[in-house]
């Protein structure tokens, strides 16, 4: 990998810029078929699957997506050789090299590097890593695969590296091929060393540092304290293998440092020793014995709770109880006796590793005005969701406490199911794009486009998409970057714009033509009712099996009804206090076999229900509950049987996430259920228990659906 990230990170074109191509030449000369990749390739699983071994000669920082992709690839059988500063750090979200050329050929790389920040959303050169915490430094997803904890890099003024596991195949084969009985590499000028500790028996230290007493460093510390630390590890991780060098083994190759390489050990140049260690590492990493090393991702968070008259005080702890390191988020929540969420605290990107210390955090107190209530118990919950940034597991503990109960009350583990996946973006447009990207492959027949500023136009679009096409959002006068990028990926056969020019301008319509070869059309009417009728008329033939009717004054009922309508092959049409002329005309044309009214009489009156009977020879029935949540649950129960593959969950407090999610749900033959931003209503919870979905997908960020809700959902699918 010839890393673009590293060059821009240091803004120094002269910092070992010739290392990757020279290493590639060394490996080519050794008989390997070498392909040079750049950073973006590491996010492409298909690329990784096309190679045998990934070599990282100078890649300090990766995007989160690349780091996770590489980690998963190794776990599932891939082979990795990382050298010296191979990535253990993550780029800030959104940072990307956008230049047409590699930065080694660009005089000023900053102009082609984009890192959006709140102060500068268009980007700029503000690139560095996501720092973790004081216990685990620079701890990205690949650190789990390395199975070593980074300690320090004090740049010793001199050091040597010697063999530690002479019977390991890498070391044994190196010595045998060169006719030597031990390995030694001397670095008299220092630099190029990092220090870490192995925390898993599946990782074997094959080389170690030998640092004389009193050796200083560029950081003013005694570097000899690291004498005997591991200098290279051979690790079995899942079904894959990797070798990680904590020192700059490449800087002993004659192609990179003639002085270091010319030194000898037992009559053999150290350049030849370094080259053979690299070759044997690649061969060992590419090998397999047909077994898989366990990967046990477990962490625990618990709390000591002090309960007085005035309030509740928490000390939260976390550790790693499995066999790999973890990074995730700590959450603490308190619910009052009525079940209301009254306190929430989050600490992000907390890293722990097996055998490391229990981290302790004293949290801000919960002290309501007037003190605690005596009317019942408060529920205190703490959890650790990990591994960052996928947050793919959870440990939850809870305890019920009452006013003046005392000090040092311990939480207890609570069984939970898998933590639901979350699909979200920086805003409603990016969330819709992310939902589309997670669902639809390029080449969809149609992409439906609606305004993200209001709901009515896109409601009918969910049914029109019929589970085959995404619904994406635009601003009234512009195409957000996330939407543009997703359209560029999808390359839809054609684009259908929903709503008039007051909702989406003619300028946006013209710009959309760049993303399809099949043209852009607009479906619109004089108002929201006429637009829904126009969408139906362009999509459905007369004699549809069903037509769904929802209020045009609000969105929740139609959001839940969208996937069902799409799956049953009927439209969603809108009504108000009566049946608008445009809706009546479309129903007269369709003559549906059945009409289903979504929502109670407070949203669609009995008079409207009666009037609808004239448009069908079948029945008019109503699917409703006491509120938007129970109506959503009732709509789901009217169509979906237990055992669905997935259930989508979105906030009922706003419309955008569920709009895009409705199209995805129809594609997956799945319901959309509604929650509040901070709780799972009882009707939704009961429907999830009834459905028993194989998985749950939360739509939208934590502002739309909190982590507490995500945890509640995991509880519903627990053992």
Order of alpha helices (4+ residues) and beta strands (2+ residues): alpha-alpha-alpha-beta-beta-alpha-beta-beta-beta-beta-alpha-beta-beta-alpha-beta-beta-beta-beta-beta-alpha-beta-beta-alpha-beta-beta-beta-beta-beta-beta-beta-beta-beta-beta-alpha-beta-alpha-beta-alpha-beta-alpha-beta-alpha-beta-alpha-beta-alpha-beta-alpha-beta-alpha-beta-alpha-beta-alpha-beta-alpha
